[in-house]
Amino acid sequence: MLKVLLSRLGQAALVMLVVSALSFVMFRYVGDPVASMSRENASAEEKAELRRSLGLDQPVVVQYGCFLENTLSGNLGISYRNQRPVTQLIAERLPATLELVFVATVLSLALGIPLGVLCALKPNGAAARLVQALSLIGISTPTFVTGIVLILVFAVSLGWLPSFGRGQVVDLGWWSTGLLTLSGLKALILPGITLALYQLTLIMRLVRAEMIDVLSSDYIRFAKARGLPKRYIHFHLALRNALMPVITVTGLQIGSLIAFAIVTETVFQWPGMGLLFIQAVSFVDIPVMAAYLLFVGLLFVLINTVVDILYAVVDPRLRARSA
């Protein structure tokens, strides 16, 4: 087990080193920080002094070393647009994105697993066929189309839910949440459904396929021959084994939801990390763009590492294979 852990941590460190190199290339060679940060009528001497203070007159290797040192110490630079530390901007926007991803993940699991079981136990039933047809629509419809349709129906036509914003939030130390207010909960519904729809259909179809495969296995036939109750066979034996791949997919999809919540946050003007990144792209705010790339890369690496370790804990064959 220790060997598995050390191997995964080594791979994670290597991946993050590559991601940091990509962020450095973006930080160093996309645009000119001196031109963005200096005043309009700055003299050549002032620009040269600013370039020296930023360390841009040093060799590339030295600059990359300083970039790594600053990143490890939590110094991600100053936003060109907001003239504030990037870490402060991320800390302000991160709760909104994580809250949205949490709601989307809960919705996708709470609906996707039961629907997948339904489609597996009665694959030829009318309800299963309807669910599968709707899942094709959900998995093929672009996120921005789904969001706009939901806004038109529930915000514009019916007026039940807000079309943008986060609603009223409550500050719990440095963390802000809308889960404790009515307007915050109402504001979460439409973007949460929009973000969850693709993952919901993916989980539903995965559970259906795995359940059908498990139900045709020998140990399930043996359990039926022994006369075990159907509920025990379906939900204790079959479903428990069918959920193994869901651990991996859900873990990977959480990272994807955070990375690709950009579209949902833009459609609903949700004040999260995705909207911050879009604004940074519009204003060529390189420190924010590089920090976002680092943050998303770190999340993917952490989630994949945790999933791999959980797999090794759950499945002893992986531990024996890597021994």
Secondary structure as GFF3:
##gff-version 3
##sequence-region A 1 323
A	DSSP	alpha_helix	2	29	.	.	.	ID=ss1
A	DSSP	alpha_helix	33	37	.	.	.	ID=ss2
A	DSSP	alpha_helix	44	53	.	.	.	ID=ss3
A	DSSP	alpha_helix	60	72	.	.	.	ID=ss4
A	DSSP	alpha_helix	86	121	.	.	.	ID=ss5
A	DSSP	alpha_helix	126	140	.	.	.	ID=ss6
A	DSSP	alpha_helix	143	150	.	.	.	ID=ss7
A	DSSP	pi_helix	151	157	.	.	.	ID=ss8
A	DSSP	beta_strand	170	172	.	.	.	ID=ss9
A	DSSP	beta_strand	175	177	.	.	.	ID=ss10
A	DSSP	alpha_helix	182	215	.	.	.	ID=ss11
A	DSSP	alpha_helix	218	225	.	.	.	ID=ss12
A	DSSP	alpha_helix	230	232	.	.	.	ID=ss13
A	DSSP	pi_helix	233	238	.	.	.	ID=ss14
A	DSSP	alpha_helix	239	242	.	.	.	ID=ss15
A	DSSP	alpha_helix	244	259	.	.	.	ID=ss16
A	DSSP	alpha_helix	262	267	.	.	.	ID=ss17
A	DSSP	alpha_helix	273	282	.	.	.	ID=ss18
A	DSSP	alpha_helix	286	314	.	.	.	ID=ss19
A	DSSP	alpha_helix	316	322	.	.	.	ID=ss20
###
